[in-house]
């Protein structure tokens, strides 16, 4: 689970499902790598303690973001998938 600043280099690999549960900001001078096949879940809904009031992954100027093909999905507070209507979410292969 990632819920705060990313202050040193980090690699998010496919062996773990990564949950963004707050404001995950890649700091200046830091590199975030996301490998092919990685899965990121971003918690859906209002987060009162967050400055943005939402979970988010962002990069400050001067940071680096290196990524292969990865999947991002919304999740609820229990890391379950968020469903739209009665159909499960679909993912794109583009």
C-alpha positions as CSV (number, residue, x, y, z in Angstrom):
1,X,0.0,0.0,0.0
2,X,1.3,3.4,-0.9
3,X,-0.3,6.4,0.8
4,X,2.3,9.1,1.0
5,X,5.3,10.6,-0.8
6,X,7.7,8.5,-2.7
7,X,11.0,10.0,-1.6
8,X,13.5,7.4,-2.9
9,X,13.7,5.3,-6.1
10,X,11.2,2.5,-6.2
11,X,10.1,-0.3,-8.6
12,X,6.6,-1.5,-8.6
13,X,6.6,-5.1,-10.0
14,X,4.0,-7.5,-11.2
15,X,4.4,-9.9,-8.2
16,X,2.4,-7.5,-6.0
17,X,-0.9,-5.7,-6.5
18,X,0.0,-2.1,-5.6
19,X,-2.8,0.0,-3.8
20,X,-2.6,3.8,-4.0
21,X,-4.5,4.7,-0.9
22,X,-3.6,8.4,-0.5
23,X,-1.5,11.1,-2.2
24,X,1.4,9.2,-3.7
25,X,3.7,11.9,-5.1
26,X,7.1,11.1,-6.7
27,X,9.5,13.6,-5.3
28,X,11.9,15.7,-7.3
29,X,15.1,13.8,-8.2
30,X,13.4,10.4,-7.6
31,X,12.6,7.7,-10.2
32,X,9.5,5.5,-10.1
33,X,9.7,2.4,-12.3
34,X,6.6,0.3,-13.0
35,X,7.4,-3.1,-14.7
36,X,5.4,-4.8,-17.4
37,X,2.3,-6.6,-16.0
38,X,2.1,-4.6,-12.8
39,X,-1.3,-3.9,-11.3
40,X,-2.1,-0.6,-9.6
41,X,-5.4,-0.1,-7.7
42,X,-6.4,3.5,-6.8
43,X,-8.8,3.8,-3.9
44,X,-12.0,5.4,-5.1
45,X,-13.9,8.0,-3.1
46,X,-13.3,11.1,-0.8
47,X,-10.2,11.0,1.5
48,X,-10.8,13.8,4.0
49,X,-7.2,13.8,5.3
50,X,-5.7,14.2,1.8
51,X,-5.0,17.7,0.4
52,X,-6.5,16.5,-3.0
53,X,-9.3,14.7,-1.1
54,X,-8.7,11.8,-3.5
55,X,-6.1,9.0,-3.9
56,X,-3.7,9.9,-6.7
57,X,-0.3,9.1,-8.2
58,X,1.6,12.1,-9.4
59,X,5.1,13.2,-10.2
60,X,6.8,16.5,-9.2
61,X,8.9,18.4,-11.7
62,X,12.4,16.9,-11.8
63,X,11.2,13.4,-11.0
64,X,11.2,10.5,-13.4
65,X,8.5,7.9,-14.3
66,X,9.7,4.8,-16.2
67,X,7.0,2.3,-17.1
68,X,6.2,-0.8,-19.2
69,X,2.7,-1.9,-19.8
70,X,0.7,-1.9,-16.6
71,X,-3.0,-1.8,-15.5
72,X,-4.7,0.8,-13.3
73,X,-8.1,0.2,-11.8
74,X,-10.3,1.8,-9.1
75,X,-10.9,-0.1,-5.9
76,X,-13.0,0.3,-2.8
77,X,-11.5,0.7,0.7
78,X,-11.1,-3.1,1.0
79,X,-9.1,-3.2,-2.3
80,X,-12.1,-4.9,-4.1
81,X,-12.8,-3.8,-7.7
82,X,-15.3,-1.0,-8.2
83,X,-18.2,-2.0,-10.5
84,X,-20.0,0.4,-12.8
85,X,-23.7,-0.5,-13.0
86,X,-24.1,-4.3,-13.1
87,X,-21.1,-5.0,-15.3
88,X,-17.5,-5.6,-14.1
89,X,-14.9,-3.2,-15.2
90,X,-13.1,-3.9,-18.5
91,X,-9.5,-3.3,-19.2
92,X,-7.9,-2.1,-22.4
93,X,-5.2,-4.0,-24.2
94,X,-3.9,-0.9,-25.9
